[in-house]
């Protein structure tokens, strides 16, 4: 009887050996990733006039205005 109890305990503990760790995220937390006002980084980023994105936008604006004048 004692041997059967030990076997049952070992059999019950065996599935726990194959467990894979995972990252827990509460459903009450803000989800990661892009949102309505956030970009692909998942964060709202203020652009400054010194940034490359600002310069690219200004160049695009000039090209678009030049195309519309034609």
Beta strands, then each sheet from edge to edge (+ up, - down):
end
